[in-house]
Amino acid sequence: MRHAYDFYKPNMRSEYPMVDGKLSIQCYLSALDNCYQLYREKVKRKSPGENPVTLINFNAMLFHSPYCKLVQKSFARLAFIDFLNTPENQIPDSYKDAVKFHAAKLEDTYFNRDIEKIFMQLSKADFEQKTEPSLLIANQVGNMYTPSVYSGLVSLLISKPISELAGNKVGIFSYGSGLCSSLYSLTITRDTREGSGLSKIITALSYVKSQLEGRHCVSPKNYTKVLASREQNCHVVPFTPQSSIDDMFPGTYYLTQVDEQYRRTYKRV
């Protein structure tokens, strides 16, 4: 956790934040570096006789996902950290093009395109196996801010048969601008019987893919119109939304009114 003006909302009259794009990426990657190193150190303290933690220890690796390309770069970043922590005489032959970066300092590499390119390629197969399945929703919906990492967990749980999920160790990197971050792991239960907790969770999530496929396509013109309406009515009171609820999924909560004291009223489809 540290103080940073990477992405913040100083103007409460606006829906939109102030964003320093380059600083935001640097903060995210710096937080990832620190969390991964601290996680490795914590495991070492708890299990001093075991081999150091690397990506090999995880069946899946999930990330807060502002956009999916950053997630792939983040996975490559962890592969780079594993590489830096590997003694030079133990580096595999497949990493020969990366050896020249073995003495690099992490804090000097946030925008090193050569390192990024090499390690995205070296980690591509592992990324596709361990992380890409968790990006189903993020690829379809975009940045959800706080829920994005949990949409990754949902995506993972519906990505493969329950028998293939059983016992999986999942690493999760959570991040919030400003900034605060954490990296933790969980192990999926091996109890896959019908009626088990895991089975119930996966059954409860069975609607996700069909709901994504059931969305309606709207034109850029209509999308821009909706955004303009939001901007014009931001903080306006009293306010009664005029948009249609016809395209909302069953069970959706929607705003019906904001009164003079900013008290909000909702209904459910």
C-alpha positions in Angstrom: 0.0 0.0 0.0 1.3 3.5 -0.8 0.0 6.9 -1.8 0.0 7.6 -5.6 -1.9 9.9 -7.9 -2.2 7.3 -10.7 -6.0 7.1 -11.0 -8.3 9.2 -8.9 -11.5 11.3 -8.8 -10.9 14.8 -7.4 -14.0 16.2 -9.1 -17.1 14.7 -7.5 -19.3 16.5 -10.0 -17.9 14.3 -12.8 -18.3 10.6 -13.4 -14.8 10.5 -14.9 -11.4 10.1 -13.2 -8.1 11.8 -13.7 -5.7 9.2 -15.1 -1.9 9.3 -15.5 -1.6 6.3 -17.9 2.1 5.7 -17.6 2.2 6.1 -13.8 -0.8 3.9 -13.5 0.9 1.0 -15.3 4.1 1.6 -13.3 2.1 1.5 -10.0 0.3 -1.7 -11.0 3.5 -3.5 -12.0 5.4 -2.3 -9.0 2.6 -3.5 -6.7 2.7 -6.9 -8.5 6.5 -7.1 -8.0 6.2 -6.3 -4.3 3.3 -8.6 -3.7 4.9 -11.6 -5.5 8.2 -11.2 -3.7 6.4 -10.9 -0.3 4.3 -13.9 -1.1 7.4 -15.9 -1.9 9.1 -14.8 1.3 6.0 -15.7 3.4 5.9 -19.2 2.0 9.6 -19.6 2.6 9.2 -18.6 6.3 6.3 -21.1 6.7 8.0 -23.9 4.8 11.8 -23.3 4.9 12.6 -26.7 3.5 10.6 -26.4 0.3 11.7 -25.0 -3.1 11.1 -21.3 -3.7 7.7 -20.4 -5.1 7.5 -19.9 -8.9 4.7 -19.9 -11.4 5.1 -23.7 -11.5 3.4 -23.8 -8.1 0.1 -22.5 -9.4 -2.4 -24.3 -11.6 -4.0 -20.9 -12.4 -2.9 -17.2 -11.9 -5.6 -14.5 -11.8 -5.1 -10.8 -12.0 -7.0 -7.5 -11.6 -7.7 -6.8 -15.2 -8.0 -3.1 -16.3 -7.5 -4.5 -19.8 -6.5 -8.0 -20.9 -3.2 -7.1 -22.5 -1.9 -5.8 -19.1 -2.8 -9.1 -17.6 -0.7 -11.0 -20.2 2.2 -8.5 -19.5 1.7 -9.1 -15.8 2.0 -12.9 -16.2 5.2 -12.3 -18.2 6.4 -10.1 -15.4 6.1 -12.9 -12.9 8.0 -15.2 -15.3 10.7 -12.5 -15.4 10.9 -12.4 -11.6 11.2 -16.2 -11.5 14.0 -15.8 -14.1 15.8 -13.2 -12.0 15.6 -15.5 -9.0 17.1 -18.5 -10.9 20.8 -18.9 -10.5 22.5 -18.3 -13.8 23.9 -21.8 -14.1 20.4 -23.2 -13.8 18.7 -21.1 -16.5 17.2 -23.3 -19.2 18.6 -23.2 -22.8 15.3 -21.9 -24.0 16.0 -18.6 -22.1 19.4 -18.0 -23.8 18.1 -14.8 -25.4 17.1 -13.5 -22.0 20.4 -14.1 -20.2 21.7 -10.6 -20.9 18.9 -9.3 -18.7 19.7 -11.5 -15.7 21.4 -8.7 -13.7 18.6 -6.2 -14.4 17.0 -4.3 -11.5 13.2 -4.8 -11.4 12.5 -1.1 -10.8 14.4 -0.2 -14.0 12.4 -2.5 -16.3 8.8 -1.3 -16.2 8.9 0.0 -19.7 11.7 -2.1 -21.2 10.1 -3.3 -24.4 12.8 -5.9 -25.1 12.3 -7.7 -21.7 8.5 -7.4 -22.1 8.6 -8.9 -25.6 11.0 -11.8 -24.7 9.1 -12.9 -21.6 5.6 -12.6 -23.1 6.9 -15.0 -25.7 8.6 -17.3 -23.3 5.6 -17.4 -21.0 2.9 -17.6 -23.7 2.1 -21.3 -23.4 1.9 -21.0 -19.6 -0.3 -17.9 -19.9 -2.7 -19.6 -22.2 -3.0 -22.5 -19.7 -3.0 -20.7 -16.4 -4.5 -17.3 -17.0 -6.3 -17.0 -20.3 -9.3 -19.1 -19.2 -9.9 -16.5 -16.4 -10.3 -13.7 -19.0 -13.6 -14.9 -20.5 -15.7 -12.2 -18.8 -13.1 -9.5 -19.0 -12.7 -10.0 -22.7 -16.4 -9.6 -23.2 -17.3 -6.9 -20.7 -14.1 -4.8 -20.2 -12.9 -3.2 -17.0 -15.3 -3.6 -14.0 -12.8 -2.1 -11.6 -13.2 -3.9 -8.2 -15.1 -6.9 -9.4 -12.6 -7.6 -12.3 -10.4 -10.1 -10.4 -13.5 -11.9 -9.1 -14.9 -12.1 -12.6 -11.6 -13.9 -13.3 -12.4 -16.4 -10.6 -15.9 -16.9 -12.0 -14.4 -17.4 -15.5 -12.0 -19.9 -14.3 -14.7 -22.0 -12.5 -16.8 -22.2 -15.6 -13.8 -22.8 -18.0 -13.4 -26.6 -17.5 -15.0 -29.7 -16.1 -15.2 -29.8 -12.3 -12.9 -32.8 -12.2 -10.1 -30.7 -13.7 -10.6 -27.9 -11.2 -10.4 -30.2 -8.1 -7.3 -29.5 -6.0 -6.1 -26.7 -8.2 -4.0 -24.0 -6.5 -5.0 -20.5 -7.7 -2.9 -17.4 -7.3 -4.9 -14.1 -7.2 -3.5 -10.6 -7.6 -5.9 -7.9 -6.4 -5.2 -4.2 -7.0 -6.8 -0.8 -6.5 -5.4 2.5 -7.7 -4.2 5.0 -5.1 -2.9 2.3 -4.2 -3.5 -0.9 -2.4 -2.8 -4.4 -3.5 -2.5 -8.0 -2.3 -1.5 -11.4 -3.7 -2.9 -14.5 -2.1 -3.7 -18.1 -3.1 -6.5 -20.5 -2.6 -6.8 -24.2 -3.2 -10.0 -25.6 -4.8 -11.6 -28.4 -2.8 -11.2 -32.0 -4.1 -14.8 -32.7 -3.2 -16.5 -32.8 -6.6 -19.6 -34.9 -5.6 -23.0 -33.8 -6.7 -24.3 -31.5 -4.0 -20.9 -30.5 -2.7 -20.1 -26.8 -2.2 -18.0 -26.7 -5.3 -20.7 -28.3 -7.4 -23.3 -25.9 -6.1 -21.1 -22.9 -6.9 -20.5 -24.1 -10.5 -24.1 -24.8 -11.0 -25.0 -21.4 -9.7 -22.7 -19.9 -12.3 -24.0 -21.9 -15.2 -26.0 -18.9 -16.6 -22.9 -16.8 -17.2 -22.0 -17.9 -20.7 -25.6 -17.9 -22.0 -26.1 -14.4 -20.5 -23.1 -13.0 -22.2 -24.3 -14.5 -25.5 -27.8 -13.1 -24.9 -26.7 -9.5 -24.9 -28.0 -7.0 -27.5 -25.8 -5.2 -29.9 -26.2 -1.4 -30.0 -24.8 1.1 -32.4 -22.0 3.5 -31.4 -24.5 6.3 -31.9 -26.9 4.9 -29.3 -24.0 4.1 -27.0 -22.8 7.7 -27.2 -26.3 8.9 -26.5 -26.5 6.8 -23.3 -23.2 8.2 -22.1 -24.3 11.8 -22.9 -27.5 11.2 -20.8 -25.5 10.0 -17.9 -23.2 13.0 -18.0 -26.0 15.5 -18.2 -27.8 13.9 -15.3 -24.9 13.3 -13.0 -25.8 14.5 -9.5 -29.1 16.0 -10.8 -31.9 15.9 -8.2 -34.7 15.1 -8.2 -34.2 12.7 -11.1 -36.3 10.0 -12.7 -34.5 7.8 -15.3 -36.3 7.7 -18.7 -34.4 4.7 -20.2 -36.2 1.5 -21.1 -35.9 -1.6 -19.0 -37.0 -3.9 -21.8 -33.5 -5.2 -22.5 -32.6 -5.9 -18.9 -32.1 -9.5 -17.8 -34.6 -11.0 -15.3 -33.5 -10.2 -11.8 -31.7 -6.9 -12.7 -32.0 -4.1 -10.1 -32.6 -0.7 -11.7 -32.9 2.9 -10.5 -36.4 4.3 -10.5 -35.9 7.7 -8.7 -33.5 10.0 -6.9 -35.3 12.4 -4.6 -34.3 16.0 -3.5 -32.3 14.5 -0.6 -30.4 12.2 -3.0 -32.2 9.1 -1.6 -32.3 6.4 -4.3 -35.2 4.0 -5.0 -34.7 0.8 -6.9 -36.9 -1.9 -8.4 -36.1 -5.3 -9.8 -37.0 -6.7 -13.2 
